[in-house]
Amino acid sequence: MTPAEDLADWLRLTSIPGLGGESQRRLLAAFGLPGHIFAAGRTALSGVVGGEAADLLLSPPGQAVIDAALAWAAEPGNHVLTLADAGYPRALLDIADPPVLLYVKGDPAMLQRPAVAIVGARSATAQGEANAEAFARALSEHGLTVVSGLALGIDAAAHRGALAAGEGGTVAVIGTGADRIYPARNAAIARDIATHGAVVSELPLGTNALRHNFPRRNRLIAGLAQGVLVVEAALNSGSLISARLASENGREVFAIPGSIHSPLSRGCHRLIREGAKLVETAEDVLEELRGRLGWAAQTPRARRPADRIATAAATPPPRQAPLPIDEDAARVLQAMGHDPADIDQLAGRCGLTVDALYAILLALELDGHIARLPGGRFQRA
């Protein structure tokens, strides 16, 4: 790691308002370490980044911000990686705009391991979350680190699956400062990730959740991984940004197909039309990455089959066996099929009144046979 006196210069460089990452990297390329930048005269600095930026560089540092970051980095489990550190993730050096600093809570070595990113919708379906969790668990059991963004829905499910495997681990790239957790509902998962993986941010400590920071963090999710798996995504979603960035950086892109009637399948279907690999099992992903990396996946523990893990078996085991259903409930399930449907559609298919159908759906939901989706829709669980 960078000694404290050098780290203070790195923190000063990255905490100057109005001096973006591109300018920071130009200065480092021209002068070397940050200490050399601050020792250079205004004329030399102006020749690289212009007079206005040179004045910012030569103005007194924000010492309170630097001291707070140094104190944070001194706490157990906290790390600040710079572009000059041997522990800086090599995969990020391949992207167009690697961050000058990374704040890491957890194990920085996780950022160097072979990894796959799993991303998708925040308002995911129950089956989508189950697929993300099962794929993450299977890939982690084969030694891959699972990278995602700690968001609700698919991201959180992917982190849960990797944590449950206890093999490859998981990395959360967040769109806030490393001392902030967003959304608050994922605070417990974030603590587990910091203990068994790593929480990573390029943003200064204290940065709150701002909309424009989340698309930028997607480039780090894509950059840290050798491939990106999109589980569910609407058109024009952030997950498609991650997939596009992955493709631009020479990473593999995978997508799980879904119902033609589901808005959350349309992003995946677009990716597949544009050349993403359609995957149905975790082995589909492993097979592609083995050839790409010349990497032999480790054998998973005996508790899981080592050959193929189908999405048909992706739903995690229920807490208890579902209760038997009567003839009317069986008819409703048959009419529902495997695509999301709303109550009016189901009433038309079953020939039941909405009131009678609602009572059956409520019983099926309570017994774990179906799940309620946003927009008043239902789907087999």
C-alpha positions as CSV (number, residue, x, y, z in Angstrom):
1,M,0.0,0.0,0.0
2,T,1.0,3.6,-0.5
3,P,2.7,5.2,2.6
4,A,0.5,7.7,4.4
5,E,2.5,10.7,3.3
6,D,2.2,9.7,-0.3
7,L,-1.5,8.7,0.1
8,A,-2.2,12.2,1.3
9,D,-1.0,13.6,-2.0
10,W,-3.1,11.1,-3.9
11,L,-6.2,12.1,-1.9
12,R,-5.4,15.8,-2.5
13,L,-5.2,15.2,-6.2
14,T,-8.6,13.4,-6.4
15,S,-10.4,15.8,-4.0
16,I,-9.9,19.0,-6.0
17,P,-13.3,20.2,-7.2
18,G,-13.5,20.5,-11.0
19,L,-10.5,18.3,-11.7
20,G,-11.8,15.2,-13.3
21,G,-10.3,11.8,-13.8
22,E,-9.0,12.5,-17.3
23,S,-7.1,15.6,-16.2
24,Q,-5.7,13.6,-13.2
25,R,-4.4,10.9,-15.4
26,R,-2.8,13.4,-17.8
27,L,-1.0,15.0,-14.9
28,L,0.2,11.6,-13.6
29,A,1.4,10.7,-17.1
30,A,3.3,14.0,-17.4
31,F,4.8,14.3,-13.9
32,G,4.7,10.9,-12.3
33,L,3.5,10.7,-8.6
34,P,1.1,13.3,-7.2
35,G,3.9,14.8,-5.1
36,H,5.8,15.8,-8.3
37,I,2.6,17.4,-9.6
38,F,2.2,19.6,-6.6
39,A,5.9,20.5,-6.8
40,A,5.7,21.6,-10.4
41,G,5.3,25.3,-11.2
42,R,2.2,26.9,-12.7
43,T,3.7,27.2,-16.1
44,A,4.4,23.5,-16.3
45,L,1.0,22.6,-15.0
46,S,-0.8,25.0,-17.3
47,G,0.9,23.3,-20.3
48,V,-0.8,20.0,-19.4
49,V,-4.3,21.0,-18.0
50,G,-4.6,24.7,-18.6
51,G,-4.3,27.7,-16.3
52,E,-7.6,27.4,-14.5
53,A,-6.8,23.8,-13.4
54,A,-3.3,24.8,-12.5
55,D,-4.6,27.4,-10.1
56,L,-6.8,24.8,-8.5
57,L,-3.9,22.4,-8.1
58,L,-1.8,25.1,-6.4
59,S,-4.5,26.3,-4.1
60,P,-4.4,25.2,-0.4
61,P,-5.6,21.6,0.0
62,G,-8.8,20.6,1.7
63,Q,-7.0,19.2,4.7
64,A,-10.1,18.2,6.6
65,V,-11.2,15.9,3.7
66,I,-7.7,14.4,3.4
67,D,-7.4,13.8,7.1
68,A,-10.9,12.1,7.3
69,A,-9.9,9.8,4.4
70,L,-6.6,8.9,6.0
71,A,-8.4,8.1,9.3
72,W,-10.9,5.9,7.4
73,A,-8.0,4.1,5.6
74,A,-6.3,3.4,9.0
75,E,-9.4,1.5,10.3
76,P,-9.2,-2.4,10.1
77,G,-10.6,-3.7,6.8
78,N,-10.4,-0.3,5.0
79,H,-8.0,0.3,2.1
80,V,-7.3,3.0,-0.5
81,L,-5.8,1.7,-3.7
82,T,-4.1,4.1,-6.2
83,L,-3.0,3.6,-9.8
84,A,0.5,3.1,-8.5
85,D,-0.3,0.3,-6.1
86,A,0.6,-3.3,-7.0
87,G,-2.8,-4.3,-5.6
88,Y,-4.7,-2.1,-8.0
89,P,-7.0,-4.4,-10.1
90,R,-5.3,-5.2,-13.4
91,A,-8.6,-5.6,-15.2
92,L,-9.4,-1.9,-14.7
93,L,-6.2,-0.9,-16.4
94,D,-7.8,-2.2,-19.7
95,I,-10.8,0.2,-19.6
96,A,-10.7,3.7,-21.1
97,D,-11.0,5.6,-17.8
98,P,-9.7,3.7,-14.8
99,P,-10.2,5.6,-11.5
100,V,-7.2,7.1,-9.9
101,L,-8.3,6.0,-6.5
102,L,-10.4,3.1,-5.2
103,Y,-11.8,2.9,-1.7
104,V,-12.1,-0.7,-0.7
105,K,-13.9,-2.1,2.4
106,G,-12.9,-5.7,2.8
107,D,-10.3,-7.8,0.9
108,P,-8.6,-5.9,-2.0
109,A,-7.3,-9.3,-3.3
110,M,-10.8,-10.1,-4.4
111,L,-10.4,-7.5,-7.2
112,Q,-7.7,-9.5,-8.8
113,R,-9.6,-12.8,-9.1
114,P,-11.4,-14.1,-12.3
115,A,-14.8,-12.7,-12.1
116,V,-18.2,-12.5,-13.7
117,A,-20.7,-9.6,-13.3
118,I,-24.4,-10.4,-12.7
119,V,-26.7,-7.5,-13.2
120,G,-30.4,-6.8,-13.8
121,A,-33.6,-5.1,-12.9
122,R,-34.2,-3.6,-9.5
123,S,-37.9,-4.5,-9.8
124,A,-37.1,-8.1,-10.7
125,T,-39.6,-10.9,-10.8
126,A,-39.4,-13.7,-8.2
127,Q,-38.1,-16.1,-10.8
128,G,-35.5,-13.5,-12.0
129,E,-34.1,-13.2,-8.5
130,A,-34.1,-17.0,-8.1
131,N,-32.2,-17.3,-11.4
132,A,-29.7,-14.7,-10.3
133,E,-29.1,-16.3,-7.0
134,A,-28.7,-19.8,-8.4
135,F,-26.3,-18.7,-11.2
136,A,-24.2,-16.7,-8.7
137,R,-24.0,-19.6,-6.4
138,A,-23.0,-22.0,-9.1
139,L,-20.4,-19.7,-10.6
140,S,-19.0,-18.9,-7.2
141,E,-18.8,-22.6,-6.4
142,H,-16.6,-23.0,-9.5
143,G,-14.2,-20.3,-8.2
144,L,-15.4,-17.2,-10.0
145,T,-15.9,-14.0,-8.0
146,V,-19.4,-12.5,-8.6
147,V,-19.4,-8.7,-9.2
148,S,-22.6,-6.6,-8.9
149,G,-23.9,-3.3,-7.8
150,L,-25.7,-3.8,-4.4
151,A,-29.0,-2.6,-5.8
152,L,-32.3,-4.1,-5.0
153,G,-33.6,-7.0,-7.1
154,I,-31.1,-8.9,-9.3
155,D,-28.0,-7.3,-7.8
156,A,-28.9,-8.3,-4.2
157,A,-29.9,-11.8,-5.3
158,A,-26.5,-12.3,-7.0
159,H,-24.6,-11.2,-3.9
160,R,-26.7,-13.5,-1.8
161,G,-26.0,-16.5,-4.1
162,A,-22.3,-15.9,-4.0
163,L,-22.2,-15.4,-0.3
164,A,-24.1,-18.7,0.2
165,A,-21.6,-20.6,-1.9
166,G,-18.6,-19.4,0.2
167,E,-16.2,-20.1,-2.6
168,G,-15.4,-17.4,-5.2
169,G,-16.8,-14.6,-3.0
170,T,-18.4,-11.4,-4.2
171,V,-17.6,-7.7,-4.9
172,A,-20.1,-4.9,-4.7
173,V,-19.3,-1.8,-6.7
174,I,-21.4,1.1,-5.2
175,G,-22.5,4.5,-6.4
176,T,-21.9,6.2,-3.1
177,G,-18.9,6.8,-0.9
178,A,-17.5,3.6,0.7
179,D,-18.7,4.8,4.0
180,R,-22.3,5.0,2.8
181,I,-24.7,2.2,2.0
182,Y,-27.5,2.6,-0.6
183,P,-30.1,1.4,-0.5
184,A,-30.4,1.1,3.3
185,R,-32.4,-2.2,2.9
186,N,-29.2,-3.8,1.7
187,A,-27.1,-2.8,4.8
188,A,-26.9,-6.4,6.1
189,I,-25.8,-7.7,2.8
190,A,-23.1,-5.0,2.5
191,R,-21.7,-5.9,5.9
192,D,-21.5,-9.6,4.8
193,I,-19.8,-8.6,1.6
194,A,-17.2,-6.5,3.5
195,T,-16.5,-9.5,5.6
196,H,-16.4,-12.2,2.9
197,G,-15.5,-10.1,-0.2
198,A,-15.1,-6.4,-0.9
199,V,-17.2,-3.2,-1.2
200,V,-15.7,-0.8,-3.7
201,S,-16.2,2.8,-4.7
202,E,-14.2,5.4,-6.7
203,L,-16.2,8.2,-5.1
204,P,-14.9,10.3,-2.2
205,L,-16.0,9.4,1.3
206,G,-19.3,11.0,2.3
207,T,-20.7,11.0,-1.2
208,N,-24.5,10.3,-1.0
209,A,-26.6,8.6,-3.6
210,L,-26.8,10.8,-6.7
211,R,-28.4,9.6,-9.8
212,H,-25.6,10.5,-12.2
213,N,-23.0,8.4,-10.2
214,F,-24.7,5.1,-10.8
215,P,-24.2,4.8,-14.6
216,R,-20.5,5.7,-14.0
217,R,-20.0,2.9,-11.5
218,N,-21.4,0.4,-14.2
219,R,-18.1,0.8,-16.1
220,L,-16.3,-0.6,-13.1
221,I,-18.7,-3.5,-12.7
222,A,-18.1,-4.4,-16.3
223,G,-14.4,-3.7,-16.1
224,L,-13.7,-5.9,-13.1
225,A,-15.3,-8.9,-14.8
226,Q,-14.3,-11.1,-17.7
227,G,-18.0,-11.4,-18.6
228,V,-21.3,-9.8,-17.8
229,L,-24.5,-11.8,-17.3
230,V,-27.8,-9.9,-17.6
231,V,-30.6,-11.7,-15.9
232,E,-33.6,-9.4,-16.4
233,A,-33.6,-5.9,-17.9
234,A,-36.1,-3.5,-19.4
235,L,-35.2,-1.6,-22.5
236,N,-32.9,1.4,-21.8
237,S,-32.0,0.1,-18.3
238,G,-28.7,0.6,-16.5
239,S,-27.9,-3.1,-17.0
240,L,-27.8,-2.6,-20.8
241,I,-25.2,0.2,-20.1
242,S,-23.1,-2.4,-18.2
243,A,-23.5,-4.8,-21.1
244,R,-22.5,-2.2,-23.7
245,L,-19.4,-1.2,-21.7
246,A,-18.4,-4.8,-21.3
247,S,-18.6,-5.3,-25.1
248,E,-16.6,-2.2,-25.8
249,N,-13.9,-3.4,-23.4
250,G,-13.7,-6.8,-25.0
251,R,-15.6,-8.7,-22.3
252,E,-18.2,-11.4,-22.9
253,V,-21.9,-10.6,-22.6
254,F,-24.4,-13.2,-21.6
255,A,-28.2,-12.9,-21.3
256,I,-31.0,-15.1,-20.0
257,P,-34.1,-15.2,-22.2
258,G,-37.5,-14.8,-20.8
259,S,-41.2,-14.4,-21.7
260,I,-42.0,-12.4,-24.8
261,H,-44.7,-10.8,-22.8
262,S,-42.5,-9.5,-19.9
263,P,-41.1,-6.0,-20.1
264,L,-38.1,-7.3,-18.1
265,S,-37.2,-9.7,-20.8
266,R,-37.0,-7.2,-23.6
267,G,-33.6,-5.9,-22.7
268,C,-32.1,-9.4,-22.6
269,H,-33.8,-10.2,-25.9
270,R,-32.3,-7.1,-27.5
271,L,-28.8,-8.1,-26.2
272,I,-29.2,-11.6,-27.7
273,R,-30.2,-10.1,-31.1
274,E,-27.1,-7.9,-30.9
275,G,-24.8,-10.8,-30.3
276,A,-24.9,-11.6,-26.6
277,K,-24.7,-15.3,-25.8
278,L,-28.0,-16.8,-24.8
279,V,-27.5,-18.9,-21.6
280,E,-29.8,-21.3,-19.9
281,T,-27.3,-22.8,-17.4
282,A,-24.3,-21.7,-15.4
283,E,-22.3,-24.2,-17.4
284,D,-23.0,-22.1,-20.5
285,V,-21.1,-19.2,-18.9
286,L,-18.3,-21.4,-17.5
287,E,-17.7,-23.0,-20.9
288,E,-17.3,-19.6,-22.6
289,L,-15.0,-18.2,-20.0
290,R,-12.8,-21.3,-19.9
291,G,-12.1,-20.9,-23.6
292,R,-11.5,-17.2,-23.2
293,L,-9.1,-17.4,-20.2
294,G,-7.6,-20.8,-20.6
295,W,-8.9,-21.1,-17.0
296,A,-9.9,-24.4,-15.4
297,A,-12.8,-23.9,-13.1
298,Q,-12.4,-25.6,-9.7
299,T,-14.7,-28.5,-8.8
300,P,-17.6,-27.3,-6.7
301,R,-18.4,-28.9,-3.3
302,A,-20.2,-32.2,-3.4
303,R,-23.4,-30.6,-2.2
304,R,-24.0,-29.3,-5.7
305,P,-23.9,-31.3,-9.0
306,A,-20.8,-30.4,-11.0
307,D,-22.1,-30.8,-14.5
308,R,-25.1,-28.5,-15.4
309,I,-27.3,-26.3,-13.3
310,A,-30.4,-25.6,-15.2
311,T,-32.5,-22.6,-14.7
312,A,-35.5,-24.9,-14.4
313,A,-33.9,-25.9,-11.1
314,A,-32.9,-22.3,-10.2
315,T,-35.6,-21.7,-7.6
316,P,-34.1,-22.0,-4.1
317,P,-35.7,-24.7,-1.9
318,P,-38.9,-23.5,-0.2
319,R,-39.0,-23.2,3.5
320,Q,-41.6,-25.9,3.6
321,A,-43.3,-28.2,1.0
322,P,-46.1,-26.4,-0.8
323,L,-49.5,-27.4,0.4
324,P,-51.7,-29.5,-1.9
325,I,-54.1,-27.5,-4.1
326,D,-57.7,-28.1,-5.0
327,E,-59.2,-28.5,-8.5
328,D,-60.0,-24.8,-9.0
329,A,-56.5,-23.7,-7.9
330,A,-54.9,-26.3,-10.3
331,R,-57.0,-24.8,-13.1
332,V,-55.8,-21.3,-12.3
333,L,-52.2,-22.5,-12.3
334,Q,-52.7,-24.2,-15.6
335,A,-54.2,-21.1,-17.1
336,M,-51.4,-18.9,-15.7
337,G,-48.7,-21.0,-17.4
338,H,-45.2,-19.6,-16.8
339,D,-45.7,-16.0,-18.0
340,P,-46.8,-13.1,-15.8
341,A,-50.5,-12.5,-16.0
342,D,-52.9,-10.0,-14.4
343,I,-56.1,-10.8,-12.7
344,D,-58.3,-9.8,-15.7
345,Q,-56.4,-12.0,-18.1
346,L,-56.7,-14.9,-15.7
347,A,-60.4,-14.4,-15.1
348,G,-61.0,-14.5,-18.8
349,R,-59.0,-17.7,-19.2
350,C,-60.6,-19.5,-16.2
351,G,-64.1,-18.3,-16.6
352,L,-64.2,-17.2,-13.0
353,T,-65.3,-13.9,-11.5
354,V,-62.6,-11.6,-10.3
355,D,-63.7,-12.0,-6.7
356,A,-63.6,-15.8,-6.8
357,L,-60.3,-15.7,-8.6
358,Y,-58.7,-13.2,-6.1
359,A,-59.5,-15.6,-3.3
360,I,-57.8,-18.5,-5.1
361,L,-54.8,-16.3,-6.0
362,L,-54.4,-15.2,-2.4
363,A,-54.4,-18.8,-1.2
364,L,-51.8,-19.8,-3.9
365,E,-49.6,-16.9,-2.9
366,L,-49.7,-17.7,0.8
367,D,-48.9,-21.4,0.1
368,G,-45.9,-20.4,-2.0
369,H,-47.2,-21.5,-5.4
370,I,-47.2,-18.1,-7.0
371,A,-45.6,-14.7,-6.5
372,R,-47.1,-11.2,-6.8
373,L,-45.3,-8.9,-9.3
374,P,-45.4,-5.1,-9.7
375,G,-48.4,-3.8,-11.7
376,G,-50.9,-6.3,-10.2
377,R,-49.5,-9.3,-12.1
378,F,-48.8,-12.8,-10.9
379,Q,-46.4,-15.5,-11.8
380,R,-45.6,-19.1,-10.8
381,A,-43.0,-19.0,-8.0
